Amino acid sequence: MTVRLLTNIGRLWTGTDVCSNAAILIHKDRIVWAGQASDLPSSVPGVIDDIVDVDHVENLGGGLVTPGLIDAHSHPVYAGNRWAELAMRTSGASSQEIASAGGGIGSTVTVTRGTDPWTLCNSVRERLRAWVLSGTTTVEAKTGFHLTRDGELADIRMLRSLENEPAMPRIHATLLAANVLPPEYFGRRRDYVEAVRQWTADAAAAGADSVDVYCDEGHFTADEARVMLYTGKQVGLKPRIHACTSDRSGAAQVAAEIGCASADLLTEASEEDIKALAHAGVTATVCPGSALRTGRKAPVRAMLDRGVTVALGTDHNPGECGITSMPLVVGLAVAMFGMSVTEALRAATIGGAAALRVSDRGTLSRGMYADIVLWDADHEGAFAWAYGLRALRVWRGGTPVQA
């Protein structure tokens, strides 16, 4: 068999360990060995057909290498923008005033529905490419701006198709048909909840990995979330929930009851919520970019102290947050949530894998996907300094991603 060798790595952060003067052996798309170069097996199982000397990349002098980052929460499937709405909001306009001016989620739904599939696909492709070039090799990508059966299923199929193209990240496709009540179902909430339940099996067949429900005022109640998530779970979709409301809504408790893969945002999580999540083994996915805009922060330190696994996400969406850089998210998590660099990096790798319930990525160890990033730094502490540390090289499954 043929093997690729990455050598002269100045500092290797594997997710579970750190070593200097390191090397990585790759066969096909998997890691077969990683560690200190002095411990490199004397007999390599195969023929080394490609040697990448990290020390010579842009004369970096070794550089820092980590697993590819994982974005555990994003909304990249949409058309148009809402920049005018954001300007209104920063000038003090209320949600009602913005809605009266034609803004809000409904405006994105209207534009997305009216955009031809080719144009929409091109836009999503460009966004996802921004993720992978900045060092994010897996993206959890939600639907939620068509809110029709055919539109939502087409979005799932599009995401699955894009994943197979060159220079794309791995994609974890999530059905978020329960984002908001679409206008044609006004006054018929129960009918829409039942419709979404029926779509879950079709979404699984189309290639969806998860089902999500936005549980918040103006979106869906805890009882509505419970029935939709349970139905999705029955057809093989991993349940996850936007749990950004007060503890009175019960969103976090539903996550624990259903056994969600993740409860996301959690800006108002109570001590009881945290206990429930810890007991049920639900990953808490937090998004510092959105927290920065709203001024509402998840109690991350309390979660970590309680043993809750924490993941990080960009929460990229058209109405609030345009971040596609997980290195920026790592830096913001350190500054806003009081996480150490190590905690934040683990949340963006191991934590992300836990949120997606995948066991083949998040660390640089034998048997894992060879999703690897070389950074423009010689120590992981640079993530807390650069606020968007630059990725010099990205490998997805051992193959270099071309800029």
C-alpha positions as a Markdown table, in Angstrom:
| # | Residue | x | y | z |
|---|---|---|---|---|
| 1 | Met | 0.0 | 0.0 | 0.0 |
| 2 | Thr | 1.1 | 3.6 | -0.5 |
| 3 | Val | 1.5 | 6.0 | 2.4 |
| 4 | Arg | 1.8 | 9.8 | 2.8 |
| 5 | Leu | 4.1 | 11.2 | 5.4 |
| 6 | Leu | 3.8 | 14.6 | 7.0 |
| 7 | Thr | 7.1 | 15.2 | 8.8 |
| 8 | Asn | 9.1 | 18.0 | 10.6 |
| 9 | Ile | 5.9 | 19.1 | 12.4 |
| 10 | Gly | 7.1 | 21.7 | 14.9 |
| 11 | Arg | 4.2 | 21.2 | 17.3 |
| 12 | Leu | 1.4 | 18.5 | 17.0 |
| 13 | Trp | -1.8 | 19.1 | 19.0 |
| 14 | Thr | -3.7 | 15.8 | 18.6 |
| 15 | Gly | -6.7 | 16.7 | 20.7 |
| 16 | Thr | -5.5 | 14.4 | 23.5 |
| 17 | Asp | -1.8 | 15.1 | 23.6 |
| 18 | Val | 0.9 | 17.5 | 22.4 |
| 19 | Cys | 4.3 | 16.7 | 21.1 |
| 20 | Ser | 7.1 | 18.5 | 19.2 |
| 21 | Asn | 9.1 | 17.4 | 16.2 |
| 22 | Ala | 6.3 | 15.2 | 15.1 |
| 23 | Ala | 5.1 | 13.2 | 12.1 |
| 24 | Ile | 1.9 | 11.7 | 10.7 |
| 25 | Leu | 1.5 | 8.7 | 8.5 |
| 26 | Ile | -1.6 | 8.5 | 6.3 |
| 27 | His | -3.0 | 5.6 | 4.2 |
| 28 | Lys | -5.8 | 6.5 | 1.9 |
| 29 | Asp | -8.0 | 8.9 | 4.0 |
| 30 | Arg | -7.1 | 7.6 | 7.4 |
| 31 | Ile | -4.3 | 8.2 | 9.9 |
| 32 | Val | -2.2 | 5.1 | 10.6 |
| 33 | Trp | 0.3 | 6.7 | 13.0 |
| 34 | Ala | 0.9 | 10.0 | 14.6 |
| 35 | Gly | 3.4 | 11.1 | 17.2 |
| 36 | Gln | 7.0 | 12.2 | 17.9 |
| 37 | Ala | 9.2 | 11.7 | 14.8 |
| 38 | Ser | 11.8 | 9.9 | 16.9 |
| 39 | Asp | 9.2 | 7.2 | 17.6 |
| 40 | Leu | 8.3 | 6.8 | 13.9 |
| 41 | Pro | 8.1 | 3.0 | 13.2 |
| 42 | Ser | 11.3 | 1.8 | 11.6 |
| 43 | Ser | 9.2 | -0.4 | 9.2 |
| 44 | Val | 6.4 | 1.5 | 7.6 |
| 45 | Pro | 3.5 | -0.7 | 6.4 |
| 46 | Gly | 3.8 | 0.2 | 2.8 |
| 47 | Val | 5.6 | 2.5 | 0.3 |
| 48 | Ile | 5.8 | 6.2 | 1.1 |
| 49 | Asp | 4.8 | 7.9 | -2.1 |
| 50 | Asp | 4.5 | 11.4 | -0.8 |
| 51 | Ile | 6.5 | 13.3 | 1.8 |
| 52 | Val | 5.3 | 16.7 | 3.0 |
| 53 | Asp | 8.0 | 18.5 | 4.9 |
| 54 | Val | 6.0 | 20.9 | 7.1 |
| 55 | Asp | 9.2 | 22.7 | 8.0 |
| 56 | His | 9.4 | 24.0 | 4.4 |
| 57 | Val | 5.9 | 25.3 | 4.1 |
| 58 | Glu | 6.3 | 29.1 | 3.8 |
| 59 | Asn | 9.5 | 28.8 | 5.7 |
| 60 | Leu | 7.5 | 28.4 | 8.9 |
| 61 | Gly | 10.0 | 26.5 | 10.8 |
| 62 | Gly | 7.8 | 23.5 | 11.7 |
| 63 | Gly | 4.5 | 25.1 | 12.6 |
| 64 | Leu | 1.4 | 24.0 | 14.6 |
| 65 | Val | -0.7 | 21.1 | 13.3 |
| 66 | Thr | -4.1 | 20.2 | 14.7 |
| 67 | Pro | -7.1 | 18.2 | 13.7 |
| 68 | Gly | -9.5 | 19.9 | 11.3 |
| 69 | Leu | -12.0 | 22.0 | 13.2 |
| 70 | Ile | -15.7 | 21.1 | 13.4 |
| 71 | Asp | -18.5 | 23.6 | 13.2 |
| 72 | Ala | -21.3 | 22.0 | 15.2 |
| 73 | His | -24.0 | 24.7 | 14.4 |
| 74 | Ser | -24.6 | 26.6 | 11.1 |
| 75 | His | -27.4 | 27.7 | 8.7 |
| 76 | Pro | -25.6 | 28.1 | 5.3 |
| 77 | Val | -28.5 | 27.2 | 3.0 |
| 78 | Tyr | -30.2 | 30.5 | 2.1 |
| 79 | Ala | -30.4 | 33.1 | -0.6 |
| 80 | Gly | -30.0 | 36.9 | -0.3 |
| 81 | Asn | -29.0 | 38.9 | 2.7 |
| 82 | Arg | -30.5 | 41.0 | 5.5 |
| 83 | Trp | -27.9 | 43.7 | 5.9 |
| 84 | Ala | -30.4 | 46.5 | 5.7 |
| 85 | Glu | -32.3 | 44.8 | 8.6 |
| 86 | Leu | -29.1 | 44.6 | 10.6 |
| 87 | Ala | -28.5 | 48.3 | 10.1 |
| 88 | Met | -32.0 | 49.0 | 11.3 |
| 89 | Arg | -31.5 | 46.8 | 14.4 |
| 90 | Thr | -28.3 | 48.5 | 15.3 |
| 91 | Ser | -30.1 | 51.9 | 15.0 |
| 92 | Gly | -32.6 | 50.8 | 17.6 |
| 93 | Ala | -35.5 | 49.4 | 15.4 |
| 94 | Ser | -37.7 | 46.9 | 17.1 |
| 95 | Ser | -38.5 | 43.5 | 15.8 |
| 96 | Gln | -42.0 | 44.7 | 14.9 |
| 97 | Glu | -40.6 | 47.7 | 13.0 |
| 98 | Ile | -38.2 | 45.4 | 11.1 |
| 99 | Ala | -41.0 | 42.9 | 10.3 |
| 100 | Ser | -43.2 | 45.8 | 9.0 |
| 101 | Ala | -40.4 | 46.9 | 6.7 |
| 102 | Gly | -40.3 | 43.4 | 5.2 |
| 103 | Gly | -37.4 | 41.9 | 7.3 |
| 104 | Gly | -37.1 | 38.9 | 9.6 |
| 105 | Ile | -36.8 | 35.2 | 8.9 |
| 106 | Gly | -39.8 | 35.4 | 6.6 |
| 107 | Ser | -37.9 | 37.6 | 4.2 |
| 108 | Thr | -35.2 | 35.0 | 3.9 |
| 109 | Val | -37.8 | 32.3 | 3.3 |
| 110 | Thr | -39.4 | 34.4 | 0.5 |
| 111 | Val | -36.0 | 35.1 | -1.2 |
| 112 | Thr | -34.8 | 31.5 | -0.9 |
| 113 | Arg | -38.0 | 30.1 | -2.3 |
| 114 | Gly | -37.7 | 32.4 | -5.2 |
| 115 | Thr | -34.1 | 31.6 | -6.0 |
| 116 | Asp | -33.4 | 29.0 | -8.7 |
| 117 | Pro | -31.6 | 25.8 | -7.5 |
| 118 | Trp | -28.5 | 26.5 | -9.5 |
| 119 | Thr | -27.9 | 30.0 | -8.0 |
| 120 | Leu | -28.7 | 28.8 | -4.5 |
| 121 | Cys | -26.3 | 25.9 | -4.9 |
| 122 | Asn | -23.5 | 28.2 | -6.1 |
| 123 | Ser | -24.0 | 30.5 | -3.1 |
| 124 | Val | -23.9 | 27.6 | -0.6 |
| 125 | Arg | -20.8 | 26.2 | -2.4 |
| 126 | Glu | -18.9 | 29.4 | -1.9 |
| 127 | Arg | -19.9 | 29.6 | 1.7 |
| 128 | Leu | -18.8 | 26.1 | 2.5 |
| 129 | Arg | -15.5 | 26.7 | 0.6 |
| 130 | Ala | -14.8 | 29.6 | 3.0 |
| 131 | Trp | -15.2 | 27.2 | 5.9 |
| 132 | Val | -12.7 | 24.6 | 4.7 |
| 133 | Leu | -10.1 | 27.1 | 3.6 |
| 134 | Ser | -10.1 | 28.6 | 7.1 |
| 135 | Gly | -9.4 | 25.2 | 8.7 |
| 136 | Thr | -12.9 | 23.7 | 9.2 |
| 137 | Thr | -13.1 | 20.2 | 7.8 |
| 138 | Thr | -16.6 | 19.3 | 9.1 |
| 139 | Val | -19.7 | 21.5 | 9.0 |
| 140 | Glu | -23.1 | 20.8 | 10.5 |
| 141 | Ala | -25.4 | 22.5 | 7.9 |
| 142 | Lys | -29.0 | 23.1 | 8.6 |
| 143 | Thr | -31.9 | 23.6 | 6.2 |
| 144 | Gly | -34.8 | 25.8 | 7.3 |
| 145 | Phe | -35.4 | 28.6 | 4.8 |
| 146 | His | -37.7 | 26.7 | 2.3 |
| 147 | Leu | -40.2 | 25.3 | 4.9 |
| 148 | Thr | -41.8 | 23.2 | 2.2 |
| 149 | Arg | -41.4 | 19.4 | 1.8 |
| 150 | Asp | -39.9 | 19.6 | -1.7 |
| 151 | Gly | -37.7 | 22.6 | -0.8 |
| 152 | Glu | -36.3 | 21.1 | 2.4 |
| 153 | Leu | -35.6 | 17.7 | 0.8 |
| 154 | Ala | -33.9 | 19.4 | -2.2 |
| 155 | Asp | -31.7 | 21.3 | 0.3 |
| 156 | Ile | -30.6 | 18.0 | 1.9 |
| 157 | Arg | -29.8 | 16.5 | -1.4 |
| 158 | Met | -27.8 | 19.5 | -2.4 |
| 159 | Leu | -25.7 | 19.4 | 0.7 |
| 160 | Arg | -25.0 | 15.7 | 0.2 |
| 161 | Ser | -24.0 | 16.4 | -3.4 |
| 162 | Leu | -21.7 | 19.3 | -2.5 |
| 163 | Glu | -19.9 | 17.2 | 0.1 |
| 164 | Asn | -18.6 | 15.0 | -2.8 |
| 165 | Glu | -17.1 | 18.0 | -4.7 |
| 166 | Pro | -13.4 | 18.9 | -4.4 |
| 167 | Ala | -12.4 | 21.4 | -1.8 |
| 168 | Met | -15.6 | 20.9 | 0.3 |
| 169 | Pro | -15.8 | 20.1 | 4.0 |
| 170 | Arg | -17.5 | 17.0 | 5.3 |
| 171 | Ile | -21.1 | 17.9 | 5.8 |
| 172 | His | -23.5 | 16.8 | 8.6 |
| 173 | Ala | -26.9 | 17.7 | 7.1 |
| 174 | Thr | -29.7 | 18.7 | 9.5 |
| 175 | Leu | -33.4 | 19.1 | 8.7 |
| 176 | Leu | -34.6 | 22.3 | 10.3 |
| 177 | Ala | -38.0 | 22.5 | 8.8 |
| 178 | Ala | -39.2 | 23.4 | 12.3 |
| 179 | Asn | -37.4 | 26.7 | 12.1 |
| 180 | Val | -40.4 | 29.0 | 12.1 |
| 181 | Leu | -44.1 | 28.6 | 11.1 |
| 182 | Pro | -44.3 | 29.4 | 7.4 |
| 183 | Pro | -46.9 | 32.0 | 6.3 |
| 184 | Glu | -49.2 | 29.6 | 4.5 |
| 185 | Tyr | -49.7 | 27.7 | 7.8 |
| 186 | Phe | -50.8 | 30.8 | 9.7 |
| 187 | Gly | -53.4 | 29.7 | 12.2 |
| 188 | Arg | -52.6 | 26.0 | 11.5 |
| 189 | Arg | -49.7 | 25.2 | 13.8 |
| 190 | Arg | -50.8 | 21.7 | 14.5 |
| 191 | Asp | -51.0 | 20.9 | 10.7 |
| 192 | Tyr | -47.5 | 22.2 | 10.2 |
| 193 | Val | -46.1 | 20.2 | 13.1 |
| 194 | Glu | -47.7 | 17.0 | 11.6 |
| 195 | Ala | -46.3 | 17.9 | 8.2 |
| 196 | Val | -42.8 | 18.2 | 9.6 |
| 197 | Arg | -43.2 | 14.8 | 11.3 |
| 198 | Gln | -44.1 | 13.2 | 8.0 |
| 199 | Trp | -41.1 | 14.8 | 6.3 |
| 200 | Thr | -38.6 | 13.3 | 8.7 |
| 201 | Ala | -38.6 | 9.9 | 7.0 |
| 202 | Asp | -38.2 | 11.4 | 3.6 |
| 203 | Ala | -35.3 | 13.6 | 4.9 |
| 204 | Ala | -33.6 | 10.5 | 6.2 |
| 205 | Ala | -33.9 | 8.8 | 2.9 |
| 206 | Ala | -32.6 | 11.9 | 1.1 |
| 207 | Gly | -29.4 | 11.8 | 3.3 |
| 208 | Ala | -30.1 | 13.9 | 6.4 |
| 209 | Asp | -28.2 | 13.0 | 9.5 |
| 210 | Ser | -30.2 | 15.0 | 12.1 |
| 211 | Val | -33.4 | 16.8 | 12.8 |
| 212 | Asp | -33.5 | 20.1 | 14.7 |
| 213 | Val | -36.3 | 22.2 | 16.2 |
| 214 | Tyr | -36.1 | 25.8 | 17.1 |
| 215 | Cys | -37.7 | 26.0 | 20.5 |
| 216 | Asp | -38.2 | 29.6 | 21.4 |
| 217 | Glu | -40.8 | 32.3 | 21.7 |
| 218 | Gly | -42.0 | 33.0 | 18.2 |
| 219 | His | -40.9 | 29.6 | 17.0 |
| 220 | Phe | -42.0 | 26.2 | 18.5 |
| 221 | Thr | -43.0 | 25.1 | 22.0 |
| 222 | Ala | -41.3 | 22.4 | 24.0 |
| 223 | Asp | -44.3 | 20.1 | 23.5 |
| 224 | Glu | -44.2 | 20.7 | 19.7 |
| 225 | Ala | -40.4 | 20.1 | 19.8 |
| 226 | Arg | -40.8 | 16.9 | 21.7 |
| 227 | Val | -43.1 | 15.2 | 19.2 |
| 228 | Met | -41.1 | 16.3 | 16.1 |
| 229 | Leu | -37.8 | 15.2 | 17.6 |
| 230 | Tyr | -39.2 | 11.9 | 18.8 |
| 231 | Thr | -40.6 | 11.2 | 15.3 |
| 232 | Gly | -37.2 | 12.1 | 13.7 |
| 233 | Lys | -35.4 | 9.9 | 16.2 |
| 234 | Gln | -37.6 | 6.9 | 15.3 |
| 235 | Val | -36.6 | 7.1 | 11.6 |
| 236 | Gly | -32.9 | 7.3 | 12.4 |
| 237 | Leu | -32.2 | 11.0 | 12.6 |
| 238 | Lys | -30.1 | 12.3 | 15.4 |
| 239 | Pro | -32.2 | 14.8 | 17.4 |
| 240 | Arg | -30.9 | 18.3 | 18.3 |
| 241 | Ile | -32.6 | 21.4 | 19.6 |
| 242 | His | -32.2 | 25.2 | 19.6 |
| 243 | Ala | -32.5 | 25.6 | 23.3 |
| 244 | Cys | -32.0 | 29.3 | 23.7 |
| 245 | Thr | -35.0 | 30.2 | 25.7 |
| 246 | Ser | -35.6 | 30.6 | 29.5 |
| 247 | Asp | -35.8 | 27.5 | 31.6 |
| 248 | Arg | -39.6 | 28.0 | 31.7 |
| 249 | Ser | -39.8 | 26.9 | 28.1 |
| 250 | Gly | -38.3 | 23.5 | 29.0 |
| 251 | Ala | -36.1 | 23.2 | 25.9 |
| 252 | Ala | -33.1 | 21.9 | 27.7 |
| 253 | Gln | -35.2 | 19.4 | 29.6 |
| 254 | Val | -36.7 | 18.1 | 26.3 |
| 255 | Ala | -33.2 | 17.6 | 25.0 |
| 256 | Ala | -32.3 | 15.5 | 28.1 |
| 257 | Glu | -35.6 | 13.6 | 27.9 |
| 258 | Ile | -35.3 | 12.8 | 24.2 |
| 259 | Gly | -31.6 | 12.1 | 24.4 |
| 260 | Cys | -30.6 | 14.8 | 21.9 |
| 261 | Ala | -27.2 | 14.7 | 20.4 |
| 262 | Ser | -26.9 | 18.4 | 21.2 |
| 263 | Ala | -28.7 | 21.3 | 22.8 |
| 264 | Asp | -27.7 | 24.5 | 21.1 |
| 265 | Leu | -27.1 | 28.1 | 22.2 |
| 266 | Leu | -28.4 | 27.6 | 25.8 |
| 267 | Thr | -28.1 | 31.4 | 26.5 |
| 268 | Glu | -30.6 | 31.1 | 29.4 |
| 269 | Ala | -29.7 | 27.6 | 30.7 |
| 270 | Ser | -30.4 | 27.2 | 34.4 |
| 271 | Glu | -28.5 | 25.0 | 37.0 |
| 272 | Glu | -31.3 | 22.4 | 36.6 |
| 273 | Asp | -30.9 | 22.5 | 32.8 |
| 274 | Ile | -27.1 | 21.9 | 33.2 |
| 275 | Lys | -27.7 | 19.0 | 35.6 |
| 276 | Ala | -30.2 | 17.4 | 33.2 |
| 277 | Leu | -27.8 | 17.8 | 30.2 |
| 278 | Ala | -24.9 | 16.3 | 32.1 |
| 279 | His | -27.0 | 13.4 | 33.4 |
| 280 | Ala | -28.3 | 12.6 | 29.9 |
| 281 | Gly | -25.0 | 13.0 | 28.1 |
| 282 | Val | -26.3 | 15.8 | 25.8 |
| 283 | Thr | -23.5 | 17.9 | 24.3 |
| 284 | Ala | -24.0 | 21.7 | 24.7 |
| 285 | Thr | -23.2 | 23.5 | 21.5 |
| 286 | Val | -22.5 | 27.2 | 22.1 |
| 287 | Cys | -22.0 | 30.0 | 19.6 |
| 288 | Pro | -19.9 | 33.0 | 20.8 |
| 289 | Gly | -20.5 | 35.0 | 17.6 |
| 290 | Ser | -24.3 | 35.1 | 18.2 |
| 291 | Ala | -23.7 | 35.7 | 21.9 |
| 292 | Leu | -21.5 | 38.7 | 21.1 |
| 293 | Arg | -24.3 | 40.3 | 19.1 |
| 294 | Thr | -27.2 | 39.6 | 21.5 |
| 295 | Gly | -25.2 | 40.1 | 24.7 |
| 296 | Arg | -26.6 | 36.8 | 26.0 |
| 297 | Lys | -24.0 | 34.2 | 27.0 |
| 298 | Ala | -24.3 | 30.6 | 27.8 |
| 299 | Pro | -23.0 | 29.5 | 31.2 |
| 300 | Val | -20.1 | 27.6 | 29.7 |
| 301 | Arg | -18.0 | 27.4 | 32.8 |
| 302 | Ala | -20.8 | 25.9 | 34.9 |
| 303 | Met | -21.4 | 23.4 | 32.1 |
| 304 | Leu | -17.7 | 22.4 | 32.0 |
| 305 | Asp | -17.6 | 22.2 | 35.8 |
| 306 | Arg | -20.6 | 19.8 | 35.7 |
| 307 | Gly | -19.0 | 17.6 | 33.2 |
| 308 | Val | -21.1 | 18.6 | 30.2 |
| 309 | Thr | -19.3 | 18.1 | 26.9 |
| 310 | Val | -19.1 | 21.5 | 25.1 |
| 311 | Ala | -19.0 | 22.0 | 21.3 |
| 312 | Leu | -18.6 | 25.2 | 19.4 |
| 313 | Gly | -20.4 | 26.6 | 16.3 |
| 314 | Thr | -20.4 | 29.6 | 14.2 |
| 315 | Asp | -24.2 | 29.9 | 14.0 |
| 316 | His | -23.7 | 31.4 | 10.6 |
| 317 | Asn | -27.1 | 32.6 | 9.4 |
| 318 | Pro | -28.4 | 35.4 | 7.2 |
| 319 | Gly | -30.0 | 37.5 | 9.9 |
| 320 | Glu | -27.5 | 37.7 | 12.8 |
| 321 | Cys | -24.1 | 36.2 | 12.2 |
| 322 | Gly | -22.0 | 35.9 | 9.1 |
| 323 | Ile | -19.0 | 34.2 | 10.6 |
| 324 | Thr | -17.5 | 31.2 | 8.7 |
| 325 | Ser | -14.2 | 31.1 | 10.6 |
| 326 | Met | -14.0 | 28.5 | 13.4 |
| 327 | Pro | -10.5 | 29.9 | 14.3 |
| 328 | Leu | -12.3 | 33.2 | 15.1 |
| 329 | Val | -15.0 | 31.3 | 17.1 |
| 330 | Val | -12.2 | 29.6 | 19.1 |
| 331 | Gly | -10.7 | 33.0 | 20.0 |
| 332 | Leu | -14.1 | 34.4 | 20.9 |
| 333 | Ala | -14.8 | 31.4 | 23.1 |
| 334 | Val | -11.7 | 32.1 | 25.1 |
| 335 | Ala | -12.5 | 35.8 | 25.4 |
| 336 | Met | -16.2 | 35.6 | 26.1 |
| 337 | Phe | -16.8 | 32.3 | 27.9 |
| 338 | Gly | -13.6 | 32.2 | 29.9 |
| 339 | Met | -12.4 | 29.0 | 28.3 |
| 340 | Ser | -8.8 | 28.1 | 28.2 |
| 341 | Val | -7.3 | 27.7 | 24.7 |
| 342 | Thr | -7.1 | 23.9 | 25.2 |
| 343 | Glu | -10.8 | 23.8 | 26.3 |
| 344 | Ala | -11.9 | 25.9 | 23.3 |
| 345 | Leu | -9.8 | 23.8 | 20.8 |
| 346 | Arg | -11.2 | 20.6 | 22.3 |
| 347 | Ala | -14.7 | 22.0 | 21.9 |
| 348 | Ala | -14.0 | 22.8 | 18.3 |
| 349 | Thr | -12.7 | 19.3 | 17.6 |
| 350 | Ile | -13.6 | 16.5 | 20.1 |
| 351 | Gly | -16.7 | 18.4 | 21.3 |
| 352 | Gly | -17.9 | 18.9 | 17.7 |
| 353 | Ala | -17.5 | 15.2 | 17.0 |
| 354 | Ala | -19.5 | 14.5 | 20.2 |
| 355 | Ala | -22.3 | 16.9 | 19.1 |
| 356 | Leu | -22.5 | 15.2 | 15.7 |
| 357 | Arg | -22.2 | 11.8 | 17.3 |
| 358 | Val | -19.4 | 10.7 | 15.0 |
| 359 | Ser | -16.3 | 8.8 | 16.2 |
| 360 | Asp | -14.1 | 9.1 | 13.1 |
| 361 | Arg | -12.8 | 12.6 | 13.5 |
| 362 | Gly | -11.8 | 15.3 | 16.1 |
| 363 | Thr | -8.4 | 13.8 | 17.0 |
| 364 | Leu | -5.2 | 12.9 | 15.2 |
| 365 | Ser | -4.9 | 9.3 | 16.1 |
| 366 | Arg | -4.9 | 5.9 | 14.4 |
| 367 | Gly | -8.0 | 5.1 | 12.4 |
| 368 | Met | -9.3 | 8.7 | 12.3 |
| 369 | Tyr | -9.9 | 10.6 | 9.1 |
| 370 | Ala | -6.8 | 12.4 | 8.1 |
| 371 | Asp | -8.5 | 15.8 | 8.4 |
| 372 | Ile | -5.5 | 18.0 | 9.3 |
| 373 | Val | -4.6 | 21.7 | 9.5 |
| 374 | Leu | -1.3 | 23.4 | 9.5 |
| 375 | Trp | -1.6 | 26.9 | 11.1 |
| 376 | Asp | 0.4 | 30.1 | 10.7 |
| 377 | Ala | 1.7 | 29.7 | 14.3 |
| 378 | Asp | 4.0 | 27.6 | 16.3 |
| 379 | His | 1.8 | 27.2 | 19.4 |
| 380 | Glu | -2.0 | 26.8 | 19.9 |
| 381 | Gly | -2.0 | 29.9 | 22.2 |
| 382 | Ala | -2.1 | 31.9 | 18.9 |
| 383 | Phe | -5.8 | 31.2 | 18.7 |
| 384 | Ala | -6.4 | 33.5 | 21.6 |
| 385 | Trp | -4.3 | 36.2 | 20.0 |
| 386 | Ala | -5.1 | 36.2 | 16.3 |
| 387 | Tyr | -8.9 | 36.2 | 16.4 |
| 388 | Gly | -9.0 | 34.3 | 13.1 |
| 389 | Leu | -5.7 | 32.4 | 13.0 |
| 390 | Arg | -4.7 | 31.7 | 9.3 |
| 391 | Ala | -4.7 | 28.1 | 8.0 |
| 392 | Leu | -1.7 | 27.6 | 5.8 |
| 393 | Arg | -2.5 | 24.1 | 4.6 |
| 394 | Val | -5.7 | 21.9 | 5.0 |
| 395 | Trp | -5.9 | 18.2 | 4.3 |
| 396 | Arg | -9.3 | 16.5 | 4.0 |
| 397 | Gly | -8.9 | 12.8 | 4.2 |
| 398 | Gly | -5.2 | 13.2 | 3.6 |
| 399 | Thr | -5.8 | 15.1 | 0.3 |
| 400 | Pro | -4.6 | 18.7 | 0.2 |
| 401 | Val | -7.4 | 21.2 | -0.2 |
| 402 | Gln | -6.5 | 23.6 | -3.1 |
| 403 | Ala | -7.1 | 27.3 | -2.5 |
